[in-house]
Amino acid sequence: MAMNPQQAYANNSVTTASPGELTLMLYNGCIKFIRLAERAMADKNIEQKNVNIQKAQAIVRELSITLKTDTDVAKNMLALYEYLYTRLIEANVQNDPAILKEVEGFVTEFRDTWKQVIQENRRIQQVGAGGRV
């Protein structure tokens, strides 16, 4: 089956991304699906709300499964992911946009922090390779 250029680009982006960039993509995807669920909730489109919340849940589950829990920070992140997963279920069952906003706030903060980590790692690699920053 032939892919359109946009699908090919997205597929290539995922297959060539570093683990850190993949995590960033997961955070961005989670935020996107939460926002789509919020919009569906406002439009009273229960089916689309449910589909998008479940997609956000799948991403949170993937983030928690791939987390290496050998540090206290990682163990705390796992607990936060479990909390967010539960809150997404509650938002879906209760049809509560405030809960979605709460989860979106956490995921956005995680994403922004992760983006800073990636940028700092790149800076350190450039310095270590003799590059100037």
C-alpha positions in Angstrom: 0.0 0.0 0.0 1.4 3.4 -1.0 1.9 6.1 1.6 1.2 9.7 1.0 4.1 12.1 1.6 2.8 13.1 5.0 2.5 9.5 6.2 6.0 8.7 4.8 7.5 11.7 6.7 5.8 10.8 9.9 6.9 7.1 9.6 10.5 8.2 8.8 10.5 10.6 11.8 9.6 7.8 14.2 12.0 5.2 12.8 15.0 7.6 12.8 14.2 9.3 16.2 16.4 8.8 19.2 14.8 7.3 22.4 14.7 10.8 23.8 13.0 12.2 20.8 10.5 9.3 20.8 9.6 10.2 24.4 9.0 13.8 23.3 6.8 12.5 20.5 4.8 10.5 23.0 4.2 13.5 25.2 3.2 15.6 22.2 0.8 12.9 21.0 -0.7 12.6 24.5 -1.4 16.3 24.6 -2.9 16.2 21.1 -5.3 13.4 22.1 -6.3 15.1 25.3 -7.1 18.3 23.4 -9.1 16.3 20.9 -11.0 14.6 23.7 -11.7 18.0 25.3 -13.1 19.3 22.0 -15.2 16.2 21.5 -16.5 16.5 25.1 -17.5 20.1 24.4 -19.2 19.0 21.2 -20.9 16.2 23.1 -19.4 13.6 20.8 -19.1 10.8 23.3 -17.5 8.3 20.8 -14.7 10.7 19.8 -14.1 11.7 23.4 -13.8 8.0 24.4 -11.5 7.2 21.4 -9.1 10.1 22.1 -9.0 9.5 25.9 -8.1 5.9 25.2 -5.3 6.9 22.9 -4.0 9.2 25.6 -4.2 6.4 28.1 -2.3 4.1 25.7 0.5 6.7 25.5 0.6 7.1 29.3 0.7 3.3 29.6 3.6 3.1 27.1 5.5 5.8 29.0 5.1 3.9 32.2 6.0 0.5 30.7 9.3 1.8 29.1 10.4 3.7 32.2 13.5 2.2 33.9 12.6 2.3 37.6 16.1 2.0 39.0 16.1 5.5 40.6 13.8 7.3 43.0 13.0 9.9 40.4 11.9 7.2 38.0 9.8 5.5 40.7 8.1 8.9 41.3 7.5 9.3 37.6 5.9 5.8 37.5 3.6 6.8 40.3 2.7 10.0 38.5 2.0 8.1 35.3 -0.3 5.7 37.2 -2.1 8.7 38.7 -2.6 10.3 35.2 -3.8 7.0 33.8 -6.4 6.8 36.6 -7.4 10.4 36.1 -8.0 9.8 32.4 -10.3 7.0 33.2 -12.2 9.3 35.6 -12.4 12.0 33.0 -13.9 9.6 30.6 -16.4 8.1 33.0 -17.4 11.4 34.6 -17.3 13.3 31.3 -15.2 16.0 33.1 -13.2 18.5 31.1 -11.5 19.8 34.3 -9.8 16.5 34.8 -8.6 16.5 31.2 -7.1 20.0 31.8 -5.4 18.7 35.0 -3.8 15.8 33.1 -2.9 18.0 30.2 -1.1 20.4 32.6 1.0 17.5 34.0 1.9 16.1 30.5 2.7 19.5 29.2 5.1 20.1 32.1 6.7 16.7 31.6 7.1 17.4 27.9 8.6 20.9 28.5 11.1 19.5 31.0 12.0 16.6 28.7 12.6 19.0 25.8 15.0 21.0 28.1 16.8 17.7 28.9 17.2 16.9 25.2 18.5 20.4 24.4 21.0 20.3 27.3 22.2 16.9 26.3 22.8 18.1 22.7 24.6 21.1 24.1 26.9 18.9 26.2 27.5 16.6 23.2 28.5 19.6 21.1 30.9 20.8 23.7 32.3 17.3 24.2 32.8 17.1 20.4 34.8 20.3 20.4 31.9 22.4 19.2 31.2 25.8 20.5 28.0 26.8 22.1 
